[in-house]
Amino acid sequence: MSDNIYRVEEPEVEFFSTGSQGLDNALGEGWPSSRLLNIQGDSSSGKTLLAEEAVANHMAKWPTGKIWYVDAEATFIEEYARNIGIDTSKIEFVEGIYTVEDWFRMLEEINNHVDATIEARGKKKKPKKSEVDEEEKEEENKSGLIYVQPFEVPEDFHGLIILDSIDAISDESEMGRDIGEGSYGGDKAKKFSQAFRRLNSRISNKNITVIGISQLRDMVNSPVPGVKIRSGGKAIEFYSSIVVRLAETKTQSKIKRTEKGAERIVGLHVEASCNKNKVGRPYRKAKFKILFEYGIDDMTSNLEWMEEENPAYLKKVSPAGDVSVVNEKGAVNINTYMKRVFALSQEEHKAKRKEIADITREAWNEIEARFTLGVKKY
């Protein structure tokens, strides 16, 4: 049983980390498997990076799983992903997804393949290609394409599908429309609603997680300043179990470093708000730092959160070499401490990250416990 008191106890739901212990805490226990999830954010707010962190943590938890990535915005840089430790050879980058219909057919193709394999396994025989493809033919014949490569479906199968982004794909009616014809984008929203309505319940029992990324932009002529919108209608939010909205923090959002007189921006401060959460308590927030060529700087983010919200727990963090987070006089020096941590070996670095994450989770739960009523109504 989870030690997070604000996670809805659903034994059938499995979780994998977001790459940020703070965000894991805010969501309840991380990303829930077998659900539709939506990451929203302004331009360059860390949406693709958060998706990449999801890939890395999904791989770590389910090494035999399968990952599909639809890079409709061409924002996934493989070299960058490898730098933060992702084995990109295990990702299938799906080509030819230009419309909602293409994406829907891809999901159907994956779903039907898993269905056929499970059914064949129940009959104790290996599925033939004809059996796997039989239910797919109707949709495939419309486009003449097969989107994904054949894949294994082990007993402990877990799949992850990422669409980056919802805003970058169109719909077939728009693709066939003359560029001069007017459009209000209603067809795309209807298609998304239809796709989610037909597939959401089917993927939920296949251990397939779908993450859709949405690009936020300012609403034109809005009577209220600062209103953000994204394309695709309301279906993505309606059917999503979790909606996370990313934004750079308003003050000093850029992380700068000076080396030998030269100053460069090396990262961002990001705030993640989770206003919809069907597997945990909504209206929780997390702040974390993103370092270029490293990813989410989980340790520094956790230490800074504890310093701000629950400083007593900083004393539980063990020294890194001869440097402690809190010295004998009670002064906190996170920067010096983290310089020592980044100088540790890979294994020591990993162990330190786990230690700080565990303490952060404990500190978070201690705060959340203050807001429980302590009694049940029924």
N, C-alpha and C positions, 0 to 999 in steps of 0.2 A: 504493500500500500504506500502511496506517495506520502511524504512528510510535508507536502505543501497543502495547508488547510484550505486554500482558496482554489484548489483544482477540483472540478466536479468529478466525483468518483464514478467512472464508467470503465469497468474492468476490460471491456473489449477494445478500448481506445489505447493505442500505443503512441509514444511521443519520441521525437528526436530533436536535438538541440538546434537552436537558431544560430549558434556561434557566439551568443552573448548571454551570460548568466542573468544579467539584468532583464533582458527581454524574455528569457525563459521564465523568470519569476513573474513578469507582468502578464504573460499569456497563461500561466498556470503551471506548465511544465515543459514548454517548448512548442514546436509545431506538432499538431495531432496528425497521425497517419490516417489514411483513407478518407480524407476530407478535402473539400475545396477551400483554398485559402487565397486571400487577395492582399497584395502589397501595393500600397499607393504612395506616391511621393512626388515632390517637385523634381525638376531636372537636376541631375548630379547630387541627389540626396542619399545615394547608397542603395537604391533598389536592386540593381543587378548584383552588387556585391552581396547583399543579404540573400539573394537567390543562390549565389555561388557558395556561400557559407552553408546554406541548406543542403546543397549537393554534397559538400564535403562531409557534413555530419550524417547525412543519410547513408553515404558510402561506408562511413565508420561503423554505423550501427548494423547495417544490413549489407555486408560485403557481396552477397550473392544477388542483391537487388538489381533493378534495371532503371536507368535514368534516361529520359528523353528531354531534349532542350530545343525549343523552337525560338531561334534568335532572329525574330522578325525585324528588330531594330539594328542588327549587326553591332551590338554593343559588347558581346562576350569576346574577350581577348584571351585566347588560350594560353599564351605565354604568361599573362598576368595571373590566370587561374593556377597555373603550375607553380608560380612563385609563392602562392599562399598554400601550396600543398595538395592541390586537387589533381587526381589522376584523370586527365581529360580523355585518355584512351577508353575509359569506361563509360563515357557519355556518348549517346547517339544524338548527333545534331541533325534534326529532321529538316529536310529541304522541301521546297514547294508549297509551303503553307502561306498563302496570300490572302485567304478569305476565311470568314467564320465557318463556311461550309467545309473548306479544306480541313480546318482544325477539328471540326466535329467528326468528319470521316476518319481522321487519324485516331481520335479517341475511341470511336467505334471499332476500328481495326484492332487496337490494343485490347479493348474489352472482350471482343469476340474471340481473340486468340487465347486469352486467359480462360474464358469460359470453356472453349473446346478442349484445352489441355486438362483442365480440372475434371471435365466430364470423362475424358479418355482415361485419366488416372483412376477414376472410380470404377471403370470397367477393366482396370489392370492391363491396359495396352497403350502403346505409344501412339499419339494422334497422327493421323495421316494429314498431309497438306490439304487434301480436299475437305477433310473434316474441319480443319482450322479455318479454311477460307469460306466455307459454305455460307455462313451467315453474313459474310462481308461483301459478297458479290453484288448485292443490290446497290449498296452505297458506292462501291469501287467502280462499278460500271458507269456511274454518272460522270466520274472524273477521268477514268482510265488510268488511275495511278494507284500504286501501293506505296504508302508513306513510310512504313517502318520495316526494319529488317527482322527476319525470324529471330526469336529469342527464347531462352529457356525459362520455364516457370517452375522453380523448385518448390518443395513443400512450404518453406518459409519465405514465399515470394513477397517482395515489397517493391512497388514501382513509384517513381517520382516523375511527373510531367510538369515542365515549366514553360509558360508562354510569356515571352518578353518582346513585345508587350501587346496587350489587348488593343491599344490605340494604333498599333502599326499595321494591323490587318484590316481588310475591307470586307465587303460582302459581294456576292456574285452580281446582284442587281446594280450595285454601284460600279463594279468593274465593267459592266456592259453599257453603262450610261455615258453619253457624250460629255466631255469635260465642261461644256458650256451649260449643261442642264443643271437646274437647281436641285438641292437635296438637303433634307434636314437630318439625315443619319438615322431615321426611324427604322429602316429595314435592318440595319446592323444590330440595333438593340433588340428587335423582335427575334432575330436569328439566335443571338446569345441566350435569350430567355428560353427559347425552344430547346437549344442544345443542353443547357443546364437542367432543365426540367426532365429531359429524357435520360440524361446520363448520371445525374448526381446520385441517385439511389443505387445505380448499378455499380459505379466505381467504389462506393463506400464499403461493399462487402468483398472487394477484390484486393484490398491492401494497396490501393493506388491513390497517391496524393497528387492533387493538381494545384499548382501555384500560378495564379495569373497576376501579372504586373500591370499596374495602371499608371499612366503619366498624368499628373495633375497640371492644370493650367488655369490662369486667371479667367474668370467669367467676364465676357465682354458686356459692357453697359449694365453691369450689376448695380442695383441701388445700394447694395451693401459692399463697401470696399473689402478686398481680400478674399472674396468668395472663390473657392477652387472647384473646378469640375473636371470630369474625365469622360471619355467616350464609352460606348457599350451599353448604355442604359443602366437600370437599377438591378438587373438580374444578378450580376456578379456579386453585389453586396448582399442581395436577398438570399442567395444560395450558399454563400461562403460561411464557414463555421467561424472564421477569424478574419477580421479586416484590420490591417496595420497601416497606419499612415506615417510616413517619414518626412521629416523637415530638418533643415539645418537649424541649430539653435540660433536665436536672434543676436546674441552678443558674442563676439569673438568666436565665430563658428569655424574659422579656418585655423588649423594648427600650424604654427610656424616654428622653424628651427634655424639657428644661426651656427654655421661651422666656418671657422677661420675668416670671419668677417662677411661671409656670404649668407644671405637669408633666403630660405625657400619655404613654400607651403608644402607640408608633408602629410597632411590629413585633414579630417573634418570632425566637428562635434555634431552628432545627430541625436534628435529626439524622436522616439517611436511612441505613438499613441495608439492604444487598442480600445476602440469604443464599442466594437462588437466582438463578443467572445462566447461561443456556445459550449465551450469546454472548461471555462474558468470565469473568474469575475471580470466584468468589463470595466472600462474607464480606468485602466491602469497605464502608467507611462514608464518608459525606460530611457535613459541617456547612455550613449556609448560613443567611444572614439573610433574612428576609422583611420588607419595608417596605410598609406599607399604602399603596395608591394608586401603587405603583411595581412591586411584584412582588419577585422574588428579587434581592437586592443582591449580584450576582455578584462585582463588583470588590472590595468590602470583605471578603467571605467569602474570596476567593482570597488577598488580602493577609494576612489573619489566619491562614489555613492555612499559608502560606509562613513567616510569622513563627514559628509553632509547630513545623512539621515540617521545613522546608528553608530557613532564613533567608538562606543565601548568595544565593539567587535574587532576593531583594528588591532587591539592588543593580543588577539588570538592568532594573528598572522605571524608565523615563525620568521626569523631573520633570513636574509639571503646572504650567505657568507657571514660577514661581520656587520652587516647593515640591517637595521630594523626599521619598520614603518614608523613606530613610535619610540622615541628615545627615552632615556631615564627621566628627563624633565617633562615628559608628556607631549613634546612637540612632534608634529606629524611632518614627515618629509617623503612624500610619495615619489617625487622625481629622482632623488638619489637612490631610493630603494629600487625603482624600476630600471635604472641604469645597470644596477648590479644583476637584476633578474634577467635582463636581455643579454648579459654576458655569460649566463649559465650554459651548460651543455643542453642539447636538445631534450634529453630525458629529464634532466633537472628542471628545465623550463616547463615541460609538460606537467610534471608533478606539482610544481608551484602553482601553475594555472588551476589545477584541480583543487588544490588546497584552498586557494583564495575563493574559487567558485563555491565550494562547500560552505565556507564561512559566510559568504554573501547570502546564500540561500537561507542559512540559519538566521541571519540578521533580518532578512526580509520577512520570514515567517514570524519572527518575534514581534515585528511591527504590526503585521496583519492580524495577529492574534488579539491585539488591543481592540479591534473593531468587531469582534464576534460578540453576539448576544449571550452566548453560553447556554441557551435553552432552545428547545425545539417547540414549535407551535403544536404539532400533532404527534 
